[in-house]
Amino acid sequence: MSKKFWIIAFLLLPLMLAGCGNGIEDPLDWEIEDFTYTNQENEEFGLADLEGEVWLADFIFTNCTTVCLPMTSNMVELQKQFKEEGLDIKIVSFSVDPLVDKPEVLKSYAENYGADFASWNLLTGYTPQSIDKFAMENFRTIARKPEDSDQVLHGTEFYLVDKNGVVMKSYNGVNPVVEDIISDAKILLAEE
């Protein structure tokens, strides 16, 4: 081969290697099944509405007396930071108490925290059993309401989902490391 070929190859090698390290580190690669539920505006919303979008998901309920309060506050702060950084990240919160969390209840709850509905959908419109199954099969988390309680057992993670509807990372939703979420979101936004 010619000397010119080897020089060009040698010069391009660092660029090619640099491109290999830009993906999400240790991705979960959990594909999300198709869904269509009801949002806080009492409108259908589902996976098809998120096609080509990077989004952050969590599981909460409005009657929660423990972890949902800091989780929702943290999500509002993340939403503000996404906006400040010019990042188009959608947020989806799945209610784990759908019999209580009707659309108007979810809307009032999120308004009290200052959520921006332009990029945040809070979902309901399914049975408790179906959200438990959906959460376990797609996000590897529980969403179960004991018969003798008004509280629901559920995971406290935030889940970062890529443009193809695949869960790539999870983060502690009670004490999130905001820099990690923003950094990973930027990586996913840059992917084609």
Rosetta silent file (secondary structure, phi, psi, omega in degrees, C-alpha in Angstrom):
SEQUENCE: MSKKFWIIAFLLLPLMLAGCGNGIEDPLDWEIEDFTYTNQENEEFGLADLEGEVWLADFIFTNCTTVCLPMTSNMVELQKQFKEEGLDIKIVSFSVDPLVDKPEVLKSYAENYGADFASWNLLTGYTPQSIDKFAMENFRTIARKPEDSDQVLHGTEFYLVDKNGVVMKSYNGVNPVVEDIISDAKILLAEE
SCORE:     score description
SCORE:     0.000 S_00000001
   1 L     0.000  157.436 -175.161    0.000    0.000    0.000 S_00000001
   2 L   -75.641  155.982  178.406    1.089    3.512   -0.594 S_00000001
   3 H   -62.549  -35.852 -179.466    2.787    5.674    1.977 S_00000001
   4 H   -62.017  -42.373  178.542    0.010    8.278    1.516 S_00000001
   5 H   -58.311  -47.435 -177.385   -2.667    5.742    2.544 S_00000001
   6 H   -66.385  -35.608  177.575   -0.828    4.908    5.770 S_00000001
   7 H   -65.299  -45.512  179.365   -0.315    8.558    6.650 S_00000001
   8 H   -64.117  -43.697  179.532   -4.026    9.303    6.173 S_00000001
   9 H   -62.022  -42.635  179.224   -5.010    6.186    8.127 S_00000001
  10 H   -62.933  -39.284 -179.325   -2.627    7.121   10.947 S_00000001
  11 H   -72.628  -31.426 -178.657   -4.045   10.654   11.094 S_00000001
  12 H   -84.173  -20.555 -177.088   -7.670    9.473   11.098 S_00000001
  13 H   -54.606  -48.146  179.294   -7.199    6.737   13.715 S_00000001
  14 H   -60.312  -35.897  178.507   -7.469    9.056   16.763 S_00000001
  15 H   -66.806  -41.147 -179.978  -10.684   10.552   15.372 S_00000001
  16 H   -67.360  -41.082  179.114  -12.206    7.125   14.808 S_00000001
  17 H   -68.124  -35.794  178.847  -11.203    5.938   18.288 S_00000001
  18 H   -63.277  -36.810  179.755  -12.546    9.111   19.900 S_00000001
  19 H   -67.276  -24.434 -177.798  -15.945    8.454   18.341 S_00000001
  20 H   -73.890  -23.632 -174.130  -16.076    4.998   19.924 S_00000001
  21 L   -97.047    9.979 -173.110  -16.020    6.287   23.487 S_00000001
  22 L   -91.729   -3.707 -177.773  -18.898    8.750   23.292 S_00000001
  23 L   -78.701  175.797  177.202  -21.794    6.368   24.029 S_00000001
  24 L   -66.210  132.837  179.071  -23.569    5.762   27.313 S_00000001
  25 L   -77.419  130.498  179.527  -21.377    3.811   29.710 S_00000001
  26 L    49.849   59.122 -178.866  -22.845    0.417   30.706 S_00000001
  27 L   -65.609  147.824  179.087  -26.254    0.940   29.059 S_00000001
  28 L   -75.981  -37.606  179.011  -29.197   -1.058   30.411 S_00000001
  29 L    57.506   48.778  176.067  -30.724   -1.636   26.944 S_00000001
  30 E   -99.381  111.392 -179.620  -34.252   -2.378   28.179 S_00000001
  31 E   -76.067  135.428 -178.635  -36.675   -1.976   25.289 S_00000001
  32 L   -94.133  131.270  177.910  -40.023   -0.455   26.239 S_00000001
  33 L   -72.235  157.029  179.719  -43.188   -2.069   24.889 S_00000001
  34 L   -61.076  141.970  176.984  -45.746    0.079   23.138 S_00000001
  35 L  -148.554  152.237  170.656  -48.194    1.866   25.434 S_00000001
  36 E  -142.406  118.224 -178.605  -50.964    4.432   25.215 S_00000001
  37 E  -125.555 -161.282 -178.271  -52.349    5.899   28.429 S_00000001
  38 E  -119.243  132.025 -178.579  -54.083    9.125   29.513 S_00000001
  39 L   -95.004 -175.599 -176.363  -52.181   12.269   30.503 S_00000001
  40 L   -64.992  -14.726  177.219  -52.997   15.139   32.876 S_00000001
  41 L   -94.121    6.396 -176.606  -54.939   16.880   30.083 S_00000001
  42 L    63.455   33.982  178.090  -57.187   13.787   29.746 S_00000001
  43 L  -115.985  151.298  176.387  -55.636   13.121   26.321 S_00000001
  44 E   -67.360  139.422  178.661  -54.141    9.907   24.983 S_00000001
  45 E  -149.619  135.600 -178.400  -50.361    9.834   25.202 S_00000001
  46 E  -156.650 -167.967 -176.352  -48.001    6.981   24.494 S_00000001
  47 H   -58.530  -35.634  179.743  -44.753    5.649   23.163 S_00000001
  48 H   -61.527  -31.629  178.656  -45.600    6.854   19.637 S_00000001
  49 H   -73.073  -14.372 -178.113  -45.662   10.448   20.962 S_00000001
  50 H  -104.874    3.232 -179.162  -42.112    9.968   22.242 S_00000001
  51 L   -58.821  128.529 -179.902  -40.665    8.588   19.013 S_00000001
  52 L    79.962    4.606 -179.222  -37.368   10.302   18.247 S_00000001
  53 L  -108.959  149.477  169.307  -37.308   11.961   21.695 S_00000001
  54 E   -95.151  133.744 -176.667  -34.989   11.484   24.642 S_00000001
  55 E  -142.746  158.168  179.823  -37.016   11.239   27.852 S_00000001
  56 E  -116.588  128.943 -176.420  -36.760   10.757   31.569 S_00000001
  57 E  -120.081  154.160  170.800  -39.337    8.550   33.323 S_00000001
  58 E  -152.215  173.416  179.644  -40.344    7.831   36.892 S_00000001
  59 E  -123.900  120.991 -176.054  -43.121    6.183   38.913 S_00000001
  60 E  -141.987  176.133  168.195  -44.987    8.293   41.471 S_00000001
  61 L  -153.308  150.749 -169.433  -48.425    8.856   43.012 S_00000001
  62 L   -73.635  -23.434 -178.489  -50.114   11.968   44.344 S_00000001
  63 L   -90.624    6.862 -176.656  -51.121   10.540   47.739 S_00000001
  64 L   -65.385  137.013 -179.915  -47.536    9.530   48.538 S_00000001
  65 L  -109.122    4.597 -176.370  -46.286   10.616   51.955 S_00000001
  66 L  -129.584 -100.430 -167.268  -42.611    9.728   51.491 S_00000001
  67 L   -70.838  -24.260 -176.970  -40.347    9.443   48.426 S_00000001
  68 H   -66.670  -29.728  179.948  -42.590   10.991   45.757 S_00000001
  69 H   -62.427  -55.963  177.636  -42.258   14.446   47.281 S_00000001
  70 H   -66.734  -33.975  179.069  -38.478   14.724   46.818 S_00000001
  71 H   -60.702  -45.746 -178.702  -38.644   12.793   43.531 S_00000001
  72 H   -68.396  -40.079  175.839  -41.135   15.259   42.043 S_00000001
  73 H   -60.308  -43.512  179.522  -39.182   18.245   43.358 S_00000001
  74 H   -64.762  -37.567  179.557  -36.010   16.800   41.845 S_00000001
  75 H   -67.426  -38.874  176.675  -37.736   16.209   38.519 S_00000001
  76 H   -61.665  -43.882  178.665  -38.942   19.836   38.449 S_00000001
  77 H   -63.753  -41.179  176.236  -35.379   21.011   39.109 S_00000001
  78 H   -61.502  -42.468  179.236  -34.078   18.733   36.355 S_00000001
  79 H   -59.080  -42.292  177.926  -36.699   20.110   33.984 S_00000001
  80 H   -63.224  -42.430 -179.735  -35.493   23.645   34.755 S_00000001
  81 H   -67.396  -39.550  175.798  -31.864   22.660   34.185 S_00000001
  82 H   -57.162  -45.093 -178.765  -32.698   20.949   30.898 S_00000001
  83 H   -64.093  -44.504  178.907  -34.377   24.165   29.777 S_00000001
  84 H   -60.661  -35.406 -178.726  -31.444   26.332   30.922 S_00000001
  85 L   -86.589   -3.102 -179.322  -29.023   24.109   28.996 S_00000001
  86 L    72.483   28.947 -178.814  -31.249   24.109   25.899 S_00000001
  87 L   -97.871  124.924  179.979  -31.810   20.350   26.098 S_00000001
  88 L   -88.377   82.263  179.803  -35.049   19.022   24.633 S_00000001
  89 E  -112.647  126.113  176.210  -35.745   16.250   27.149 S_00000001
  90 E   -86.220  156.250  177.137  -39.301   15.043   27.723 S_00000001
  91 E  -125.116  135.551  178.246  -40.468   13.828   31.130 S_00000001
  92 E  -130.986  120.899  175.537  -42.993   11.054   31.720 S_00000001
  93 E  -111.978  121.743  178.263  -44.329   10.203   35.172 S_00000001
  94 E   -93.468  123.819  175.310  -46.390    7.035   35.462 S_00000001
  95 E   -72.876  135.143  176.242  -48.889    7.040   38.331 S_00000001
  96 L   -98.555    5.929  178.362  -48.708    3.864   40.390 S_00000001
  97 L  -132.401   63.043 -170.979  -52.103    4.647   41.974 S_00000001
  98 L   -65.181  -21.663  179.330  -54.348    5.069   38.905 S_00000001
  99 L   -71.677  -27.563  177.375  -57.642    4.602   40.776 S_00000001
 100 L   -94.153  -42.955 -173.096  -56.914    7.773   42.773 S_00000001
 101 L   -83.207   76.205  173.267  -54.750    9.655   40.267 S_00000001
 102 L   -74.445  164.240 -176.827  -57.260   10.796   37.679 S_00000001
 103 H   -51.789  -44.134 -177.991  -56.000   13.313   35.071 S_00000001
 104 H   -67.708  -30.767  177.440  -57.219   16.369   37.000 S_00000001
 105 H   -69.010  -44.669  177.828  -55.576   15.089   40.211 S_00000001
 106 H   -62.294  -40.973 -178.913  -52.248   14.603   38.423 S_00000001
 107 H   -63.903  -46.484  179.552  -52.487   18.047   36.844 S_00000001
 108 H   -62.384  -43.743  178.812  -53.157   19.773   40.159 S_00000001
 109 H   -57.060  -50.978 -177.188  -50.370   17.804   41.843 S_00000001
 110 H   -68.611  -35.591  177.402  -47.784   18.758   39.200 S_00000001
 111 H   -61.437  -37.594  179.103  -48.933   22.388   39.094 S_00000001
 112 H   -62.050  -24.595  178.531  -48.247   22.624   42.840 S_00000001
 113 H   -93.935   -9.429 -178.565  -44.611   21.736   42.107 S_00000001
 114 L    85.313   26.130  179.219  -44.302   24.147   39.175 S_00000001
 115 L   -66.231  145.520  176.495  -44.061   21.500   36.440 S_00000001
 116 L  -100.727  109.447 -175.532  -43.996   22.704   32.835 S_00000001
 117 L   -72.357   -5.891  176.765  -46.519   20.633   30.882 S_00000001
 118 L   -63.472  -27.594 -179.166  -44.923   21.615   27.565 S_00000001
 119 L  -131.752   10.844 -176.551  -42.451   18.764   28.106 S_00000001
 120 E  -128.726  125.459  174.852  -43.943   16.741   30.984 S_00000001
 121 E  -119.047  128.390  175.453  -46.742   14.178   30.800 S_00000001
 122 E  -105.633  125.268 -168.425  -48.137   12.497   33.894 S_00000001
 123 E  -111.695  147.007  177.172  -49.909    9.280   32.964 S_00000001
 124 E  -152.613 -164.402  176.150  -52.825    7.259   34.295 S_00000001
 125 L    93.419   31.326  178.706  -55.794    5.407   32.772 S_00000001
 126 L  -143.832  173.869  178.354  -54.870    1.798   33.492 S_00000001
 127 L   -85.620  158.641  174.831  -55.487   -0.722   36.263 S_00000001
 128 H   -57.184  -37.829 -179.675  -53.173   -1.104   39.270 S_00000001
 129 H   -66.843  -38.875 -177.740  -52.336   -4.611   38.050 S_00000001
 130 H   -72.036  -34.199  178.085  -51.405   -3.439   34.558 S_00000001
 131 H   -72.972  -32.904  175.762  -49.063   -0.666   35.771 S_00000001
 132 H   -63.102  -44.749  178.927  -47.382   -3.143   38.122 S_00000001
 133 H   -65.477  -45.134  179.791  -46.848   -5.527   35.200 S_00000001
 134 H   -60.804  -46.004 -179.196  -45.733   -2.691   32.873 S_00000001
 135 H   -61.716  -43.751 -177.695  -43.265   -1.334   35.449 S_00000001
 136 H   -69.261  -44.951 -175.669  -41.753   -4.766   36.107 S_00000001
 137 H   -73.296  -29.995 -174.181  -41.502   -5.864   32.472 S_00000001
 138 H  -105.941  -32.126 -176.101  -40.175   -2.576   31.074 S_00000001
 139 H  -119.752    1.940  177.920  -38.367   -0.800   33.919 S_00000001
 140 L    56.334   39.925 -179.905  -37.541   -3.762   36.217 S_00000001
 141 L  -136.855  160.264 -179.196  -39.299   -2.090   39.141 S_00000001
 142 L   -90.573  152.224  173.924  -42.302   -2.753   41.353 S_00000001
 143 E  -150.627   71.187 -169.786  -45.518   -0.708   41.415 S_00000001
 144 E  -124.144  130.707  179.080  -47.772   -2.567   43.838 S_00000001
 145 L  -101.409  115.556  176.139  -50.416   -1.298   46.228 S_00000001
 146 L   -61.997  148.238 -177.180  -50.971   -3.517   49.279 S_00000001
 147 L   -64.110  -28.559 -174.374  -54.632   -4.219   49.996 S_00000001
 148 L  -101.268   23.062 -176.496  -54.445   -2.792   53.518 S_00000001
 149 L  -144.456  153.599  173.366  -52.741    0.512   52.675 S_00000001
 150 L   -95.918    1.694  177.196  -53.302    3.747   50.778 S_00000001
 151 L   -99.396  153.463 -177.049  -49.567    3.848   49.971 S_00000001
 152 L  -115.948  135.622  174.394  -47.996    2.105   46.980 S_00000001
 153 E   -81.722  123.367 -178.863  -44.712    0.209   46.922 S_00000001
 154 E  -155.140  161.347  178.700  -42.707    1.469   43.956 S_00000001
 155 L   -71.552  158.717 -177.488  -39.206    2.128   42.717 S_00000001
 156 L  -116.124   20.995 -177.908  -37.525    5.484   43.231 S_00000001
 157 E   -87.674  153.852  164.971  -35.360    5.553   40.117 S_00000001
 158 E  -101.364  138.532 -176.327  -35.321    8.019   37.249 S_00000001
 159 E  -118.907  124.951  177.768  -34.934    6.248   33.898 S_00000001
 160 E   -94.140  123.653 -174.021  -33.256    7.835   30.883 S_00000001
 161 E  -115.805  135.800 -177.393  -34.762    6.565   27.630 S_00000001
 162 L   -82.801 -178.078 -175.435  -33.217    7.025   24.188 S_00000001
 163 L   -65.988  -15.538 -179.376  -34.860    8.112   20.914 S_00000001
 164 L  -100.766    8.734  179.337  -35.757    4.493   20.110 S_00000001
 165 L    76.393   36.055  179.446  -37.670    3.836   23.327 S_00000001
 166 E  -118.342  126.939  176.715  -34.872    1.936   25.066 S_00000001
 167 E   -69.751  120.979 -177.550  -34.030    2.501   28.749 S_00000001
 168 E  -100.838  -36.567 -177.076  -30.330    3.333   28.781 S_00000001
 169 E  -146.715  157.244  170.266  -29.637    4.351   32.398 S_00000001
 170 E  -129.043  151.915 -175.886  -31.285    4.590   35.794 S_00000001
 171 E  -138.733  154.214  174.440  -30.492    7.049   38.576 S_00000001
 172 E   -64.507  118.840 -177.981  -31.472    7.539   42.189 S_00000001
 173 L   -82.553  -17.888  179.569  -34.567    9.774   42.011 S_00000001
 174 L   -82.306  -39.128  177.818  -34.474   10.786   45.669 S_00000001
 175 L  -132.506   68.520 -175.299  -30.859   12.020   45.531 S_00000001
 176 L   -72.539  147.779  171.245  -30.020   12.281   41.826 S_00000001
 177 L   -91.130   95.474 -171.833  -26.582   13.220   40.552 S_00000001
 178 H   -57.406  -40.598 -178.200  -27.841   15.908   38.199 S_00000001
 179 H   -59.760  -38.951  179.359  -24.539   16.263   36.336 S_00000001
 180 H   -66.474  -42.764 -179.851  -24.611   12.569   35.358 S_00000001
 181 H   -63.388  -45.965 -179.522  -28.173   12.770   34.075 S_00000001
 182 H   -64.701  -43.252  179.377  -27.442   15.892   32.021 S_00000001
 183 H   -60.879  -46.646  179.473  -24.198   14.436   30.655 S_00000001
 184 H   -66.988  -37.866  177.934  -25.900   11.186   29.614 S_00000001
 185 H   -62.286  -40.703  178.198  -28.869   13.070   28.149 S_00000001
 186 H   -61.106  -40.692  178.514  -26.485   15.121   25.987 S_00000001
 187 H   -60.746  -46.765 -178.637  -24.913   11.905   24.684 S_00000001
 188 H   -66.930  -37.325  178.681  -28.329   10.504   23.734 S_00000001
 189 H   -64.847  -32.066 -177.828  -29.447   13.762   22.123 S_00000001
 190 H   -77.540  -18.251 -178.352  -26.317   13.767   19.950 S_00000001
 191 L   -74.476  144.775  178.134  -26.966   10.231   18.650 S_00000001
 192 L   -82.772    0.000    0.000  -28.662    9.807   15.299 S_00000001
